[in-house]
Amino acid sequence: MVLNAGSSSLKFKVFDKIGGKLQPLASGLCERIGDTANSRMKAFTEKDGNVLVEEGFQDHQDALGVVSRFLGDAFSSGFTERMHSVGHRVVHGLTISEPVLIDEGVLATIREAIDLAPLHNPAGLQGIEAAMRTFASAPHVAVFDTAFHQTMPPSAFMYALPYELYEAQGVRRYGFHGSSYAYLVPRAAAMLGKPAAELNAVVCHLGAGASMAAIRGGRSVDTTMGLTPLEGLVMGTRCGDIDPAIVTYLLGKGHSAKDVDALMNKKSGFAGLAGHADLRLVIEGAEKGDERCRVALDVWRHRIRKYIGAYAMQLGAPLDAIVFSAGIGENSSILRKFLLQDLEWWGIELDEGKNSLCVDGVAGDISRDGSKTRLLVIPTDEELSIAEQSIDVVNGLTA
């Protein structure tokens, strides 16, 4: 089972190994936890299709109780007691560099990182503590968004701030979307017919939350997100890279720290530039001649292309591929074409016919024959990645 707990939500997905491969059995979302008059669970199984359970969830414990009963009814009584393992998505794990069996030390690290992920880690803790009571017989594994990027060298993760801030308060670049990158890297290598340990690529996780990673020898050597998920690319509501003096300038103009934080995280990005956080509306506006929408797309492209160039330089080896994934990267052939326009001089050549076919979950190589750099579209599956990593941890302990 894979769990992803939010402050008022809980996503779950259950896998079984069938024919040597993990296959999803059931998935669902418990939402509006705490609002007992309106909370509900939306779930899906292959056998029963879509299921809606309208029940009051006072907390995550209540929600997991409903999940447990639902799975028991859908499959068999005692189903949840036979769970091999429970994998938890946790956003921030400081310098933990791999998925780990959850114990008191791991819980303490998650609590310590709350200041760096105040919207995510407290909810993650709630979900873990509730799940460890509900599924008491199963081992629980924490899979951290930050873990994949712990292979970055100091030249990539250090900020040019007083060193004491790094030593005393952990101020450094951590990176996120680690489960997505852990899923994409071996699959990109397989598409190219080479071992993951030999892959040199720029991987683009482009969604409402977006980041990129430079992959050298199958390992992360740089990524766009930093201390928090705010740094880097233009996102749905996040600004990405800005001059840090903008913060002090706004504070000096009477804005509160809370207001500035909300402005950068919730009112910027496409929402700030174009008035729409939904990129489909931004594309539609640009096609109709809306100047703000056009500028927003130009800024989005400029930022990504800047990082592609920088990361290609930092790899210090031939660039095997640029990989596109997540909501925008794997579904928008229009934006992939816009992003890769006029790069033939650099050995990046898009095949428009192939590009148009890779939407709605279809993976493929969209580069033109002879392109020096391959262009790959790979739909990500973070839940499957977390399941795979959790199983590896538990099997490693029992081997």
N, C-alpha and C positions, 0 to 999 in steps of 0.2 A: 504494500500500500504506500502511496505517496500522498503527503499532506502539505498544503500550503495555506497557512493561517494568516488572515488579515485581521484588522481591528474589529470588524463586524462581519467577517466572512470566513468561510473555510472550504477550500477546494480539496477534493479527494479523487484518486484514481487507483484502481486495483488492477494488477497484472497477474497473469499466470503464464508459466513456461509451457508452450505447446509446440511440439516438433522442434525443440531446441531453441525457440525464439520466444521472447516475451510478447504476449498479446493482451490488449486491454479487455478486462471483463466488465468493468463498471466504472462510472465516473459521475461526479456531481458537484454541486455547489450549495452550501448552506449560506444563506444571506440574511442580512438585517438581524444578526445575532444581538441580543439585548433588547430589541424592539419586539417583545413577545406577541404583540397584537398583529404584527405584519411579517414576522420571520417565517421562512419556508425553506424547503430543500427541493432543488431541481436535480434530478438524477437520470441516468441512462444505463440500460443494459441491453445487450444484443437480444436477449430473450423477451424482455418486456417493453423495450423501446423507452420513450420518455415517460418519466414518473414525476408527479408533483406532490410533495407532502407539505401541507400547511400546518405547522405546529409551532408553538412558542418555544424559542430557544433563549433561555436567560443568559447562558454563557456558552463557551466552547465545549464544556463538558456535556451540557444538554444536547448540543448539536451532534457530537460524536456518538452519544447514546442512540440518537435517531439513525445515524449512519450505520452503526453496528446492527441495529434491528433490521434495517432495510436490507443489508447484505445477507443477514441470516435468512430472511424471508425469501430473498431473490435466489439464493443458492442452496444453503442447507443450514440447519441449526448447528451451532458450533463452528461455522465457517470462519468467523473472525478469530477464534482461538487457535486455528491452524495457520495463522498468518506467519509467513517466513520472516518478514521484517517490515518495519515501518520507516520510510525515508521522509525526512522533514526538510523542506526548503527553508534555509535561514539566510537572510540577506548578508549580514556582516559577522565575520568570525575573526576579525583582527588579522593576526598572522598565521592562523591555522591553515595549513597548506594542502589538506586532503580531507575527504569525508571521514568522519570519526564516529565510533560508537558513543552514544550520549551517556555521560556520567556527570557527577557533581562538578568536576572541573570544567567540562564543556559548557554546562549550564552557567557557570560563573563567567566564562568568557563571553557568552552571548549577552549576559547582563552588563558586563563591562563595556560592550560595544553599543549599548543603547544610545549613548550620546551621539554616536556617529550614524545611527539608523533609527531615529526616534519614532518613525512611522511604521517600521517593520519589525525590529527585533522584539519589542514588547509583545506584539501579537504572536510572533513566532514562539516565544516562551509560553504564552498561554496555550497555544495549540499543542506544544510538546508535552507540557505538564498534564493536560487533559488526556492526551493520547496514551501517555504512559500509564495512566490509571485505567483507561478503557480497554486497551490492548496490552494488558500487563504481562502476558506470556511471551510477547514478541520482543526481540531486540530492536532498539530505536537508533537510527543513524541520522546525524546532522550533515547535510550537504550544503556547503556555504557558497553563495554567489561570488565571494571574494577569493575562494581557494585556488581556482584555476590560474589566477594571475600572480600567485606568490613566487613564480619563477622569474618575475621581472627583476632585472639588475637594479642596484641603487641609482644608477644614472637615469633610469626611467621612473622609479617610484619616489625619489626624494624631491621635495620642494626646496627652493633656495630661500628658506626661512631659517631663523636661528635654530641650530641643531638641537637645542634643549627642548624645543617643541616636539620633535620627533622622539627623543628619548623619554620625556616625561609624559607626553599626552598622545603619543602615537599619530602625530600629524604627518601623514604621508599619502601617497596614492595607493589605493587598494584595487580598484577595478571591480566590475560587476558583470552580470549575465554569464557567470562562470559555467553553470550547468548547460547553457546553450552552446558555448564554445567547446565544452568537453564532448558534447554530442556531435558537433559539426566537424571537428578536426579529423577524427579517424574516418569519417564518411567521405570527406573531401579527398583524403589521401587514397581511399579505396577507388574513388571515381577516376583518379589519375593513375591508378595502378602502381602505387609506391607505398612503402611503409610510412606510418604516421610520423615516425621519428625522423623522416627525411623531408617532411612537408614544409615549404616556405610559402606563406600565404598572408594576404590581408583579408580578414573575415569581417563582414559587415552585418551586424545584428540590427536591422533597421525596422523599428516599430514605433509606437507612441513613445516608448522609452527606447533610446537608441545608443549603440556604442559600436566601436570597432576595435579589433585587436590585431597586432602584428605577431605572426606565428613563425618562429624560426625553429626548425627541427622538431616540429610538433608541439612546441611549448610557447607560452605567452612571454614576449619580451617587451611589450608595451600595449597600452590600451587607453582609450579616450576618457573613460570615467576615472575619477580620482578618489579623494577622501570620501566623497559622497557620490551618488549617481547624477549630480547636477552638472559636473564638468563634461566638456566635450562637444558633441554634436547638437544641432538644433532638433528639438523633440516636440511632442505634441503640446506640452505646456511648460517645458523647461528651456531655459535660455542657452544652456551649454556654455562654451567659453565666452567670457567677457573680461574687460579690464577690471581687476579687483577694486580699483579706486572708485568705480561706479557705486559700490556699496557704501563707502565712507562719504562719498558725495551726496548720496540720497539721505543718509543719516544726518548729514549736516543741513539738509533742506527740510528737516522735520519729520521724515519718515521714521517709524519705529523699526527696530530690528526684526520684529515679528512681521511687519508689513513688507519689509524688503525680502525676507525669506519667502513669504507667500507670493510676492511678485515674481521672483526668479523661478520658483518651482511650479506655480499653479496658474500664472497669468502671462507667461512668456512663450517662447517657441512659436509654433504656428498660431496658437491662440492669440499671442501678443502681436505678431506681425500681420497676420491675415484676418484675425477675428474668428478663426475656426481652428479647433484642435484636431478635427477630423480631416485628414489629408485628402480624402475624396472630395470634400467640399472646396478645399484649396485648389485642387486640380481643376475642378469645374469652374471655379471663379476665374482662374487664370485663362482658361479657354474662352471665357466670355469677355475677356479684356480687363478684368479687375487688376489694377496696378499693384495693390497691396499683396494680392495672392501671387502675382508674378514675382515680385521682389522676394517674398517669403521662400518660394521655390528656388530662386537664384541663390539666396543665402544658404539654404539647405545644401544645395549642390556644391557651392563653393567650399563649404566647411568639409564635406566628405572628400572631395577631390584633393584638398590640401593635406588631409591625413593620409590618403592613399599614397601621395608623393612622398610624404615624410616617412611613412612606414616602409615603403619600398627602399628608400635610402638606408634606413636603420637596419634592415635585414642583413645587409652585407653579403647577400647571395642572390642568385637569380630568383625572381618572383614567379613561382609556379602558377599561382591562381589568385583571383579575387573571388571571394565567396559571398553570396547574398542570401540572407535568411530573415526570419521573423515577418511580422504582418505585412510590411511594405516591401521588404527585400524579396520575399518569396511569392508575392501576389501581384505586384504592380510592374508589368512589362513596360508601361509608359514611362515610369520614373527610372527604371533601369536604363532605358534608351536615353533619356534625358541626361542621366548621370554620366554615361559613358560616351557621350557625343564628342566626336572630333579628337579621339585619343589614338587614332591609328598610327600616328607618328611615333608613339611610345610602345608600339607592339601590342596594343589593346584593341582588338577588332571584334565587334559585336555582329552576330548573325541575327538579323531582325526576325527572320522566320522562326528560328529556334527560340528566340526570346519570347515571341508571342505565344508559344505553346506552354511555357513554364509558368503556369498560374494555377491557383486552386489546389495546391499540394503536389504539383508535378515537379519532380526534380530533373535536372538536366544540365548539360554543357551548352551554353548559349554563345560560345565564341565561334568565330568564323574559322574554317579550316586554314591552318597556317598562322593563326594568331600566336604570337610569342608567349603571351600570358593567357591561360585558360580562364574562362568566366563561368562560374558554377552557381546554379540555384539549388539550394538544399533546404527543404522545409525543416525547421527545428522541432524538437520534441523534448522539452525540458523535463517533463514528467518521466518519460522513458529513461532519460539520462540519469535522473535521480534514482529511479528504480535500479538501473544497472549498477550504479555506484554503491548503493546500499547493499545489494546482494553481494557484490565483491567484498565489501567490508565484513559482512557476517560470515560468508564462506571462508574468508581468509582467517578469521578467528577460530573456525571449527575444523580447518584443514589439518 
